[in-house]
């Protein structure tokens, strides 16, 4: 049997065991997928243990993605550029680190390529996920401009400096989160991506834009958050008739990419999507009943 796991702290909320476990069932694969809560200071020893116990691969979630990039033997281009690892591949006595969030985001927005190439993308947020999103946009699409706005403006500018060498012809700029500065940016962007944790359950009333924001129907709005599935931002965009993309797509596709790297075959994403959606809806109902 091949063993896989997700490691994080906390990790109990992770839907990765359900995602991968369902794929093993559907494809009748002799694999297991566990989850381990690992404290940051225990990470190096834990990695040695996983190798000794014969694990074939790991998913890595918060807060270990950046630290893991320093612990592995080799990094893929994606993991090196983003500076974070979310997938470990054990290859004999070598451990390779990859970042499948890049693929996950790129696959989620592939159907709206026309809203990216030669167009303006507005990113709300400049944390770890924003790094994967910027690298995916620059390496797989050709936006004319990426504008980053972040509460901590220095962090936003750091992110843009970090990717200056990858920008090619794309303009990388930063803007203000204050309504007066943000409003014209929201208006001229073709794709808007929320990479902040504003709106993440249980603080579902959070939203990175004002409640009276009106989007244009030809705009595309993506929220990386998928708990809840319908965030306040997604609800606002839907009300305006804009096209929306849920963070669930990125979650599914980053997992599918890890699966393929480990097992050499595609994950049946379309068959698994409803299973994950049902679980998210069940969790949402439960949290409304027992807030
Ligand atoms: P980080 O902690 O690295 O970054 C958090 C971001 O949110 C920063 O830009 C931070 O701004 C901003 N932020 C947090 N609180 C506030 C606030 N009160 N007001 C304004 N801005 C705020 O997290 P990640 O980048 O890893 O994740 C961000 C979100 O994306 C999370 O909700 C996560 O669940 C989701 N995600 C989804 C994935 C998917 O597969 N769909 C994959 C990865 C993440 P500042 O710098 O000013 O603190």
Boltz pocket constraint, residues with backbone or C-beta under 6 A from the ligand:
constraints:
  - pocket:
      binder: B
      contacts: [[A, 101], [A, 104], [A, 124], [A, 125], [A, 126], [A, 127], [A, 128], [A, 129], [A, 130], [A, 150], [A, 151], [A, 152], [A, 153], [A, 155], [A, 194], [A, 195], [A, 196], [A, 197], [A, 198], [A, 200], [A, 223], [A, 224], [A, 225], [A, 226], [A, 247], [A, 248], [A, 250], [A, 251], [A, 252], [A, 254]]
      max_distance: 6.0
